[in-house]
């Protein structure tokens, strides 16, 4: 990537700025969630082993956070280009064919993201009136990360598909990149 890159029009620039800023918030959120899961599960184990009682909401909240973490991780994987692929077979293909296979792969990923947004939103809507037993939270919240993750999957695969990855506002998550992540 060159130091000087073409400028996007103001609307696209603002849109990528908002997406990348919220993505950086989700990255930091995922670190906090991982810590919370460890703390909640540890507290539950301690409580059961030494206090001979259970924290009634711990299992439900830990599961809730793990579901959110799993779907968020899918979007992060698409952004970093570490989604499931048959790389060995693609490397055996001629360069021109690899380009087409990569574009087809990105179209499938975007289609999957659209599927997640559409059906995830329907799932959230249909379960919002139910409540989780221990916390009494709306059950739809458990599934809310499905459409959110789908939006980010479409966004990151779309940037890659249209050759716009260089326009990501990586200043929001460059610290993560320096600490072992991929750009």
VOVOTI-124702 format. One record per atom (N, C-alpha, C): residue number from 1; residue in three letters; atom name; x, y, z. Coordinates in pm, whole numbers. Atoms other than C-alpha are relative to their C-alpha. Example, Ala and Ser with C-alpha at 12.3 -4.5 7.8 and 13.67 -1.06 7.14 Angstrom:
k  r  a  c1  c2  c3
1  ALA  N  89  -119  0 $
1  ALA  CA  1230  -450  780 $
1  ALA  C  90  120  0 $
2  SER  N  -82  -119  -6 $
2  SER  CA  1367  -106  714 $
2  SER  C  -77  109  73 $
END
This chain:
k  r  a  c1  c2  c3
1  UNK  N  86  -117  0 $
1  UNK  CA  0  0  0 $
1  UNK  C  90  122  0 $
2  UNK  N  -82  -120  7 $
2  UNK  CA  145  337  -95 $
2  UNK  C  -39  98  110 $
3  UNK  N  27  -99  -103 $
3  UNK  CA  175  626  144 $
3  UNK  C  -114  92  -41 $
4  UNK  N  109  -84  48 $
4  UNK  CA  -51  836  -77 $
4  UNK  C  -106  -88  -63 $
5  UNK  N  109  76  58 $
5  UNK  CA  -385  684  -146 $
5  UNK  C  -108  97  -43 $
6  UNK  N  108  -85  47 $
6  UNK  CA  -680  822  -335 $
6  UNK  C  -97  26  115 $
7  UNK  N  98  -34  -102 $
7  UNK  CA  -936  998  -121 $
7  UNK  C  -136  -53  -42 $
8  UNK  N  138  41  25 $
8  UNK  CA  -1282  850  -92 $
8  UNK  C  -89  123  3 $
9  UNK  N  92  -112  -12 $
9  UNK  CA  -1581  1074  -136 $
9  UNK  C  -40  11  147 $
10  UNK  N  27  -23  -142 $
10  UNK  CA  -1694  1225  197 $
10  UNK  C  -99  -98  63 $
11  UNK  N  99  93  -56 $
11  UNK  CA  -1992  991  241 $
11  UNK  C  64  -135  29 $
12  UNK  N  -67  128  -21 $
12  UNK  CA  -1786  673  194 $
12  UNK  C  106  10  109 $
13  UNK  N  -101  -19  -103 $
13  UNK  CA  -1509  814  409 $
13  UNK  C  -63  2  139 $
14  UNK  N  70  -5  -130 $
14  UNK  CA  -1754  891  691 $
14  UNK  C  -53  -138  37 $
15  UNK  N  54  133  -26 $
15  UNK  CA  -1911  549  655 $
15  UNK  C  110  -95  48 $
16  UNK  N  -109  88  -44 $
16  UNK  CA  -1577  365  678 $
16  UNK  C  52  43  136 $
17  UNK  N  -44  -50  -131 $
17  UNK  CA  -1482  588  971 $
17  UNK  C  -90  -54  111 $
18  UNK  N  95  47  -101 $
18  UNK  CA  -1798  496  1164 $
18  UNK  C  13  -151  20 $
19  UNK  N  -14  146  -11 $
19  UNK  CA  -1766  123  1085 $
19  UNK  C  128  -38  72 $
20  UNK  N  -128  37  -60 $
20  UNK  CA  -1400  111  1179 $
20  UNK  C  10  45  145 $
21  UNK  N  1  -44  -140 $
21  UNK  CA  -1453  312  1498 $
21  UNK  C  -81  -97  86 $
22  UNK  N  82  94  -79 $
22  UNK  CA  -1735  85  1614 $
22  UNK  C  66  -138  4 $
23  UNK  N  -73  127  0 $
23  UNK  CA  -1528  -218  1511 $
23  UNK  C  109  2  107 $
24  UNK  N  -104  -8  -103 $
24  UNK  CA  -1245  -96  1735 $
24  UNK  C  -62  -11  139 $
25  UNK  N  70  15  -128 $
25  UNK  CA  -1496  -64  2019 $
25  UNK  C  -34  -146  26 $
26  UNK  N  32  142  -14 $
26  UNK  CA  -1606  -423  1954 $
26  UNK  C  125  -83  32 $
27  UNK  N  -124  71  -33 $
27  UNK  CA  -1243  -538  1963 $
27  UNK  C  33  15  148 $
28  UNK  N  -26  -23  -143 $
28  UNK  CA  -1195  -377  2304 $
28  UNK  C  -106  -68  86 $
29  UNK  N  109  68  -69 $
29  UNK  CA  -1533  -510  2413 $
29  UNK  C  30  -149  12 $
30  UNK  N  -27  144  -2 $
30  UNK  CA  -1423  -862  2319 $
30  UNK  C  105  -36  104 $
31  UNK  N  -101  24  -104 $
31  UNK  CA  -1121  -834  2549 $
31  UNK  C  -65  2  138 $
32  UNK  N  70  -11  -128 $
32  UNK  CA  -1345  -727  2836 $
32  UNK  C  -90  -121  21 $
33  UNK  N  89  116  -9 $
33  UNK  CA  -1594  -1006  2760 $
33  UNK  C  78  -126  37 $
34  UNK  N  -82  117  -32 $
34  UNK  CA  -1319  -1267  2767 $
34  UNK  C  40  1  147 $
35  UNK  N  -35  -12  -141 $
35  UNK  CA  -1205  -1139  3106 $
35  UNK  C  -121  -29  89 $
36  UNK  N  121  24  -79 $
36  UNK  CA  -1563  -1138  3236 $
36  UNK  C  -38  -148  3 $
37  UNK  N  32  143  5 $
37  UNK  CA  -1620  -1496  3121 $
37  UNK  C  89  -77  97 $
38  UNK  N  -94  68  -91 $
38  UNK  CA  -1308  -1610  3306 $
38  UNK  C  -35  29  145 $
39  UNK  N  35  -36  -138 $
39  UNK  CA  -1408  -1418  3620 $
39  UNK  C  -130  -66  46 $
40  UNK  N  130  58  -38 $
40  UNK  CA  -1769  -1541  3619 $
40  UNK  C  12  -151  21 $
41  UNK  N  -14  145  -13 $
41  UNK  CA  -1677  -1905  3560 $
41  UNK  C  87  -34  122 $
42  UNK  N  -85  23  -118 $
42  UNK  CA  -1400  -1885  3822 $
42  UNK  C  -78  21  129 $
43  UNK  N  82  -27  -119 $
43  UNK  CA  -1640  -1731  4075 $
43  UNK  C  -100  -113  23 $
44  UNK  N  95  111  -13 $
44  UNK  CA  -1893  -2007  4004 $
44  UNK  C  69  -126  52 $
45  UNK  N  -74  119  -47 $
45  UNK  CA  -1632  -2281  4051 $
45  UNK  C  36  17  147 $
46  UNK  N  -34  -26  -140 $
46  UNK  CA  -1512  -2121  4375 $
46  UNK  C  -123  -15  90 $
47  UNK  N  124  4  -78 $
47  UNK  CA  -1868  -2081  4498 $
47  UNK  C  -48  -144  20 $
48  UNK  N  47  139  -12 $
48  UNK  CA  -1959  -2444  4426 $
48  UNK  C  93  -85  85 $
49  UNK  N  -97  85  -70 $
49  UNK  CA  -1639  -2596  4561 $
49  UNK  C  16  35  147 $
50  UNK  N  -35  -41  -136 $
50  UNK  CA  -1584  -2390  4873 $
50  UNK  C  -118  52  81 $
51  UNK  N  116  -56  -72 $
51  UNK  CA  -1915  -2224  4959 $
51  UNK  C  -121  -93  -9 $
52  UNK  N  106  100  18 $
52  UNK  CA  -2133  -2519  4851 $
52  UNK  C  -134  64  -38 $
53  UNK  N  118  -67  54 $
53  UNK  CA  -2374  -2289  4675 $
53  UNK  C  32  41  -144 $
54  UNK  N  -19  -38  140 $
54  UNK  CA  -2422  -2165  4323 $
54  UNK  C  -46  143  -22 $
55  UNK  N  44  -133  42 $
55  UNK  CA  -2444  -1821  4169 $
55  UNK  C  -103  -25  -110 $
56  UNK  N  109  45  88 $
56  UNK  CA  -2781  -1862  3999 $
56  UNK  C  6  54  -143 $
57  UNK  N  -2  -61  132 $
57  UNK  CA  -2712  -1635  3702 $
57  UNK  C  131  -24  -75 $
58  UNK  N  -134  6  59 $
58  UNK  CA  -2346  -1721  3632 $
58  UNK  C  6  -81  -130 $
59  UNK  N  -6  85  119 $
59  UNK  CA  -2396  -2002  3381 $
59  UNK  C  -69  68  -118 $
60  UNK  N  75  -66  107 $
60  UNK  CA  -2653  -1806  3182 $
60  UNK  C  77  119  -56 $
61  UNK  N  -74  -117  45 $
61  UNK  CA  -2443  -1489  3168 $
61  UNK  C  127  -42  -74 $
62  UNK  N  -121  48  68 $
62  UNK  CA  -2125  -1680  3076 $
62  UNK  C  -35  -54  -139 $
63  UNK  N  45  52  129 $
63  UNK  CA  -2314  -1860  2797 $
63  UNK  C  -37  115  -94 $
64  UNK  N  40  -118  75 $
64  UNK  CA  -2463  -1529  2680 $
64  UNK  C  125  69  -58 $
65  UNK  N  -122  -67  44 $
65  UNK  CA  -2116  -1371  2663 $
65  UNK  C  78  -84  -101 $
66  UNK  N  -69  88  95 $
66  UNK  CA  -1969  -1674  2484 $
66  UNK  C  -66  2  -137 $
67  UNK  N  72  -9  128 $
67  UNK  CA  -2239  -1659  2216 $
67  UNK  C  37  130  -70 $
68  UNK  N  -36  -128  59 $
68  UNK  CA  -2166  -1291  2160 $
68  UNK  C  144  -3  -50 $
69  UNK  N  -141  8  36 $
69  UNK  CA  -1793  -1360  2153 $
69  UNK  C  19  -83  -127 $
70  UNK  N  -13  87  118 $
70  UNK  CA  -1833  -1639  1895 $
70  UNK  C  -38  75  -128 $
71  UNK  N  43  -71  121 $
71  UNK  CA  -2024  -1423  1650 $
71  UNK  C  89  120  -30 $
72  UNK  N  -93  -110  20 $
72  UNK  CA  -1796  -1125  1702 $
72  UNK  C  132  -52  -59 $
73  UNK  N  -124  59  51 $
73  UNK  CA  -1497  -1352  1636 $
73  UNK  C  -10  -32  -149 $
74  UNK  N  18  26  144 $
74  UNK  CA  -1644  -1445  1297 $
74  UNK  C  29  126  -80 $
75  UNK  N  -24  -125  72 $
75  UNK  CA  -1642  -1080  1190 $
75  UNK  C  148  38  5 $
76  UNK  N  -143  -30  -12 $
76  UNK  CA  -1289  -1032  1322 $
76  UNK  C  80  -89  -95 $
77  UNK  N  -67  92  92 $
77  UNK  CA  -1182  -1339  1123 $
77  UNK  C  -10  45  -145 $
78  UNK  N  16  -49  137 $
78  UNK  CA  -1323  -1193  802 $
78  UNK  C  88  123  -21 $
79  UNK  N  -83  -120  11 $
79  UNK  CA  -1147  -861  868 $
79  UNK  C  147  -37  -15 $
80  UNK  N  -141  40  3 $
80  UNK  CA  -815  -1037  922 $
80  UNK  C  30  -101  -111 $
81  UNK  N  -19  95  110 $
81  UNK  CA  -870  -1278  631 $
81  UNK  C  35  -140  46 $
82  UNK  N  -31  133  -53 $
82  UNK  CA  -852  -1589  848 $
82  UNK  C  -123  -90  4 $
83  UNK  N  119  84  8 $
83  UNK  CA  -1192  -1733  760 $
83  UNK  C  35  -134  -66 $
84  UNK  N  -23  134  55 $
84  UNK  CA  -1224  -2094  648 $
84  UNK  C  15  9  -152 $
85  UNK  N  -24  1  145 $
85  UNK  CA  -1079  -2146  301 $
85  UNK  C  81  -125  -34 $
86  UNK  N  -79  113  49 $
86  UNK  CA  -924  -2421  92 $
86  UNK  C  126  53  -67 $
87  UNK  N  -119  -68  50 $
87  UNK  CA  -593  -2240  55 $
87  UNK  C  95  -90  -77 $
88  UNK  N  -94  91  67 $
88  UNK  CA  -390  -2545  -48 $
88  UNK  C  -38  -17  -147 $
89  UNK  N  45  21  137 $
89  UNK  CA  -600  -2608  -359 $
89  UNK  C  5  129  -82 $
90  UNK  N  -4  -128  70 $
90  UNK  CA  -621  -2240  -446 $
90  UNK  C  143  33  -41 $
91  UNK  N  -140  -28  33 $
91  UNK  CA  -240  -2211  -435 $
91  UNK  C  48  -80  -121 $
92  UNK  N  -38  82  115 $
92  UNK  CA  -217  -2485  -700 $
92  UNK  C  -53  57  -131 $
93  UNK  N  63  -56  120 $
93  UNK  CA  -428  -2280  -943 $
93  UNK  C  87  111  -60 $
94  UNK  N  -69  -114  62 $
94  UNK  CA  -292  -2029  -1195 $
94  UNK  C  -45  131  66 $
95  UNK  N  24  -129  -67 $
95  UNK  CA  -274  -1670  -1067 $
95  UNK  C  -134  62  -41 $
96  UNK  N  125  -61  48 $
96  UNK  CA  -563  -1547  -1285 $
96  UNK  C  -122  -71  59 $
97  UNK  N  111  77  -56 $
97  UNK  CA  -792  -1827  -1166 $
97  UNK  C  -13  24  151 $
98  UNK  N  3  -29  -145 $
98  UNK  CA  -694  -1758  -802 $
98  UNK  C  -76  129  29 $
99  UNK  N  68  -128  -19 $
99  UNK  CA  -820  -1402  -840 $
99  UNK  C  -151  -21  -5 $
100  UNK  N  143  27  13 $
100  UNK  CA  -1162  -1529  -955 $
100  UNK  C  -52  -83  117 $
101  UNK  N  40  83  -115 $
101  UNK  CA  -1178  -1793  -682 $
101  UNK  C  -10  86  125 $
102  UNK  N  3  -90  -116 $
102  UNK  CA  -1094  -1526  -423 $
102  UNK  C  -125  89  -3 $
103  UNK  N  120  -85  12 $
103  UNK  CA  -1371  -1298  -554 $
103  UNK  C  -126  -81  27 $
104  UNK  N  115  87  -24 $
104  UNK  CA  -1618  -1589  -554 $
104  UNK  C  -12  -31  149 $
105  UNK  N  -4  25  -144 $
105  UNK  CA  -1513  -1672  -197 $
105  UNK  C  -56  120  77 $
106  UNK  N  49  -121  -67 $
106  UNK  CA  -1577  -1311  -92 $
106  UNK  C  -149  20  -23 $
107  UNK  N  144  -9  25 $
107  UNK  CA  -1920  -1317  -260 $
107  UNK  C  -78  -95  90 $
108  UNK  N  66  96  -90 $
108  UNK  CA  -2012  -1629  -63 $
108  UNK  C  0  53  143 $
109  UNK  N  -9  -55  -135 $
109  UNK  CA  -1891  -1464  258 $
109  UNK  C  -99  114  17 $
110  UNK  N  97  -110  -9 $
110  UNK  CA  -2094  -1150  184 $
110  UNK  C  -143  -53  3 $
111  UNK  N  133  61  -2 $
111  UNK  CA  -2399  -1365  108 $
111  UNK  C  -33  -59  136 $
112  UNK  N  19  54  -134 $
112  UNK  CA  -2353  -1543  440 $
112  UNK  C  -26  113  100 $
113  UNK  N  22  -116  -88 $
113  UNK  CA  -2329  -1203  613 $
113  UNK  C  -140  57  -16 $
114  UNK  N  136  -49  25 $
114  UNK  CA  -2652  -1087  447 $
114  UNK  C  -102  -96  62 $
115  UNK  N  85  102  -61 $
115  UNK  CA  -2816  -1415  555 $
115  UNK  C  -6  21  152 $
116  UNK  N  -5  -23  -145 $
116  UNK  CA  -2701  -1347  913 $
116  UNK  C  -77  125  40 $
117  UNK  N  72  -124  -32 $
117  UNK  CA  -2837  -992  907 $
117  UNK  C  -150  -23  -9 $
118  UNK  N  144  16  23 $
118  UNK  CA  -3176  -1087  764 $
118  UNK  C  -63  -95  101 $
119  UNK  N  62  100  -88 $
119  UNK  CA  -3248  -1404  958 $
119  UNK  C  35  23  147 $
120  UNK  N  -33  -36  -137 $
120  UNK  CA  -3065  -1284  1268 $
120  UNK  C  -94  105  55 $
121  UNK  N  96  -103  -43 $
121  UNK  CA  -3290  -977  1283 $
121  UNK  C  -137  -62  25 $
122  UNK  N  129  69  -22 $
122  UNK  CA  -3596  -1202  1244 $
122  UNK  C  3  -79  131 $
123  UNK  N  -13  78  -123 $
123  UNK  CA  -3468  -1426  1524 $
123  UNK  C  -4  91  123 $
124  UNK  N  2  -95  -112 $
124  UNK  CA  -3406  -1128  1752 $
124  UNK  C  -142  48  24 $
125  UNK  N  138  -47  -12 $
125  UNK  CA  -3755  -995  1681 $
125  UNK  C  -91  -106  61 $
126  UNK  N  93  104  -46 $
126  UNK  CA  -3926  -1327  1741 $
126  UNK  C  29  -47  142 $
127  UNK  N  -32  47  -135 $
127  UNK  CA  -3746  -1397  2069 $
127  UNK  C  6  113  103 $
128  UNK  N  -12  -113  -92 $
128  UNK  CA  -3751  -1049  2220 $
128  UNK  C  -107  -3  109 $
129  UNK  N  106  2  -101 $
129  UNK  CA  -4077  -1116  2406 $
129  UNK  C  22  -110  105 $
130  UNK  N  -35  104  -99 $
130  UNK  CA  -3931  -1424  2582 $
130  UNK  C  109  53  91 $
131  UNK  N  -107  -42  -90 $
131  UNK  CA  -3704  -1387  2882 $
131  UNK  C  87  -119  37 $
132  UNK  N  -92  103  -48 $
132  UNK  CA  -3400  -1579  2994 $
132  UNK  C  -34  -31  145 $
133  UNK  N  52  39  -132 $
133  UNK  CA  -3477  -1773  3313 $
133  UNK  C  72  63  119 $
134  UNK  N  -72  -47  -119 $
134  UNK  CA  -3202  -1659  3552 $
134  UNK  C  8  152  8 $
135  UNK  N  -21  -146  -2 $
135  UNK  CA  -3144  -1297  3450 $
135  UNK  C  -126  79  -31 $
136  UNK  N  123  -65  46 $
136  UNK  CA  -3491  -1219  3312 $
136  UNK  C  27  102  -112 $
137  UNK  N  -29  -85  115 $
137  UNK  CA  -3321  -1044  3017 $
137  UNK  C  -83  -50  -118 $
138  UNK  N  69  45  121 $
138  UNK  CA  -3507  -1050  2684 $
138  UNK  C  88  -101  -75 $
139  UNK  N  -77  105  69 $
139  UNK  CA  -3399  -1367  2500 $
139  UNK  C  57  50  -132 $
140  UNK  N  -50  -56  125 $
140  UNK  CA  -3357  -1163  2182 $
140  UNK  C  139  60  12 $
141  UNK  N  -133  -56  -20 $
141  UNK  CA  -3049  -1001  2334 $
141  UNK  C  108  -105  -22 $
142  UNK  N  -96  108  20 $
142  UNK  CA  -2876  -1339  2323 $
142  UNK  C  39  -10  -148 $
143  UNK  N  -23  15  144 $
143  UNK  CA  -2909  -1337  1943 $
143  UNK  C  32  131  -71 $
144  UNK  N  -21  -132  61 $
144  UNK  CA  -2849  -965  1884 $
144  UNK  C  133  9  -75 $
145  UNK  N  -130  -8  65 $
145  UNK  CA  -2485  -1019  1790 $
145  UNK  C  0  -68  -137 $
146  UNK  N  5  65  132 $
146  UNK  CA  -2590  -1234  1490 $
146  UNK  C  -14  104  -111 $
147  UNK  N  7  -99  107 $
147  UNK  CA  -2713  -944  1274 $
147  UNK  C  112  104  6 $
148  UNK  N  -111  -96  -12 $
148  UNK  CA  -2445  -709  1412 $
148  UNK  C  125  -58  -66 $
149  UNK  N  -115  67  60 $
149  UNK  CA  -2175  -958  1317 $
149  UNK  C  -18  -12  -151 $
150  UNK  N  28  9  143 $
150  UNK  CA  -2342  -1008  979 $
150  UNK  C  30  129  -74 $
151  UNK  N  -29  -130  61 $
151  UNK  CA  -2318  -636  905 $
151  UNK  C  151  17  -17 $
152  UNK  N  -146  -14  9 $
152  UNK  CA  -1945  -639  981 $
152  UNK  C  61  -100  -97 $
153  UNK  N  -49  98  98 $
153  UNK  CA  -1891  -955  776 $
153  UNK  C  -20  53  -141 $
154  UNK  N  26  -59  132 $
154  UNK  CA  -2056  -789  474 $
154  UNK  C  94  118  -25 $
155  UNK  N  -87  -118  14 $
155  UNK  CA  -1858  -469  536 $
155  UNK  C  144  -40  -34 $
156  UNK  N  -140  36  21 $
156  UNK  CA  -1515  -633  561 $
156  UNK  C  20  -80  -128 $
157  UNK  N  -11  75  125 $
157  UNK  CA  -1574  -881  278 $
157  UNK  C  -22  93  -120 $
158  UNK  N  23  -98  106 $
158  UNK  CA  -1709  -593  66 $
158  UNK  C  121  88  -25 $
159  UNK  N  -123  -78  18 $
159  UNK  CA  -1400  -382  130 $
159  UNK  C  103  -80  -78 $
160  UNK  N  -96  86  68 $
160  UNK  CA  -1186  -673  20 $
160  UNK  C  -42  -26  -144 $
161  UNK  N  52  30  134 $
161  UNK  CA  -1407  -759  -280 $
161  UNK  C  23  117  -95 $
162  UNK  N  -11  -117  87 $
162  UNK  CA  -1401  -403  -416 $
162  UNK  C  138  65  5 $
163  UNK  N  -136  -53  -5 $
163  UNK  CA  -1032  -348  -337 $
163  UNK  C  13  126  83 $
164  UNK  N  2  -122  -82 $
164  UNK  CA  -1101  -88  -68 $
164  UNK  C  59  -21  140 $
165  UNK  N  -54  26  -134 $
165  UNK  CA  -918  -246  228 $
165  UNK  C  95  110  45 $
166  UNK  N  -94  -106  -37 $
166  UNK  CA  -662  34  214 $
166  UNK  C  -70  121  61 $
167  UNK  N  74  -113  -55 $
167  UNK  CA  -937  276  317 $
167  UNK  C  -51  -24  142 $
168  UNK  N  37  23  -139 $
168  UNK  CA  -992  113  655 $
168  UNK  C  71  103  87 $
169  UNK  N  -59  -94  -96 $
169  UNK  CA  -929  354  941 $
169  UNK  C  68  -81  109 $
170  UNK  N  -67  94  -91 $
170  UNK  CA  -678  123  1106 $
170  UNK  C  61  68  121 $
171  UNK  N  -56  -65  -119 $
171  UNK  CA  -560  388  1351 $
171  UNK  C  -77  -40  125 $
172  UNK  N  80  40  -116 $
172  UNK  CA  -842  264  1576 $
172  UNK  C  49  -130  60 $
173  UNK  N  -40  130  -52 $
173  UNK  CA  -696  -83  1607 $
173  UNK  C  143  -36  -39 $
174  UNK  N  -139  27  33 $
174  UNK  CA  -329  -45  1509 $
174  UNK  C  77  -60  116 $
175  UNK  N  -68  59  -115 $
175  UNK  CA  -217  -128  1863 $
175  UNK  C  -18  -150  1 $
176  UNK  N  25  143  6 $
176  UNK  CA  -381  -468  1823 $
176  UNK  C  84  -64  -111 $
177  UNK  N  -77  53  112 $
177  UNK  CA  -204  -513  1489 $
177  UNK  C  147  -14  38 $
178  UNK  N  -140  3  -40 $
178  UNK  CA  137  -433  1642 $
178  UNK  C  28  -113  99 $
179  UNK  N  -18  103  -102 $
179  UNK  CA  81  -691  1916 $
179  UNK  C  -28  -139  -53 $
180  UNK  N  11  137  50 $
180  UNK  CA  71  -991  1686 $
180  UNK  C  -112  -24  -98 $
181  UNK  N  109  21  95 $
181  UNK  CA  -238  -940  1471 $
181  UNK  C  48  23  -141 $
182  UNK  N  -31  -23  140 $
182  UNK  CA  -245  -924  1095 $
182  UNK  C  -81  117  -49 $
183  UNK  N  73  -113  56 $
183  UNK  CA  -347  -624  891 $
183  UNK  C  -97  -45  -104 $
END
